[in-house]
Amino acid sequence: MNLMYLQCTREALIACIVRLFEKFGLTEKFKLEARLQNWVRDLAAHYNPVIFHNLAHAFNVLHLSSVMWSRIQHQNYFDDVDLLVLFVGTISHDLDHRGLGNTYFVKRKHPWAQTVSGQSVMENYHLHMANLLIDKHGLFHALSPEETSRAKKTLTEMILATDLTKHFKIQSEFEMKIGKFDQKKQEDKDHFLAVIVHACDIANSALPFDHFRSWGVRIVQELEDCFQAELLLPDADKYPPAPFLAYKDKKGFYETQIGFAGYFIAPLLGAMKREWPELAFLHD
């Protein structure tokens, strides 16, 4: 599995996205030949050159989700529409990210935050952008009205699940479903798909060390940028940025990364391994 996303040009990433859709039969199944290239190019243009939440990160999440799908799909958990939404959702989940966290927009009283009452601010915005581009390029044109409605609902659950503040709720609900998955319930399928997206979004610690370190350095830098941006807000003295956003030193960097892996990632991947033993390679 080639993980050198950060060395890829935008054109190379665009080609990789298109190839994944083709490899998994989505282009032919959903008659996307005339639409896929235009949609992917438009999508890529809406990823900003921020240090972490960029097109390479989105492709990282898409690629990992395709690996998970390949490992578990023999159990027939999901269908082709689920796969289409999984791929669309993972590659769209951070559209137009500005390199700033939800708290920044809440403190600024930004319209994005006010529209959603400060809840999952950027995730709701990414979802909005995803739906705009899907509709603009008719990406779901081959789906029936019922399938389109279902796909949009699944997409919503997937992208909103990337809000890290929902992590423990998502994990606990998943653990309650282990061994009890009802393939006939779309609600169960949507939740399992959301867990896959959430896990792939935060699973940098499960990558080989060099790749983990490269992404780790980038997220720490982006968090430091958030810290500095919040310091410049008018009420920063009354509502200071969270201390964890600030970079301290190299020792602190590794302690933070190890702590995140142990507290967030390992327990989630461990739970997923119990439902899907085929995913043990990520946890172990």
HELIX and SHEET records of a PDB file:
HELIX    1   1 TYR A    5  GLN A    7  5                                   3    
HELIX    2   2 ARG A   10  LYS A   23  1                                  14    
HELIX    3   3 LEU A   26  LYS A   29  1                                   4    
HELIX    4   4 LEU A   36  ALA A   45  1                                  10    
HELIX    5   5 LEU A   55  ILE A   72  1                                  18    
HELIX    6   6 GLN A   73  GLN A   75  5                                   3    
HELIX    7   7 ASP A   80  SER A   92  1                                  13    
HELIX    8   8 ASN A  102  LYS A  107  1                                   6    
HELIX    9   9 PRO A  111  THR A  115  1                                   5    
HELIX   10  10 VAL A  121  LYS A  136  1                                  16    
HELIX   11  11 PRO A  145  LEU A  160  1                                  16    
HELIX   12  12 LEU A  164  LYS A  166  5                                   3    
HELIX   13  13 HIS A  167  LYS A  177  1                                  11    
HELIX   14  14 GLN A  186  ILE A  202  1                                  17    
HELIX   15  15 ALA A  203  ALA A  206  5                                   4    
HELIX   16  16 PHE A  209  LEU A  231  1                                  23    
HELIX   17  17 PRO A  243  LEU A  245  5                                   3    
HELIX   18  18 LYS A  250  PHE A  260  1                                  11    
HELIX   19  19 ALA A  261  ILE A  265  3                                   5    
HELIX   20  20 ALA A  266  GLU A  275  1                                  10    
HELIX   21  21 PRO A  277  LEU A  279  5                                   3    
HELIX   22  22 ALA A  280  HIS A  283  1                                   4    
END                                                                             
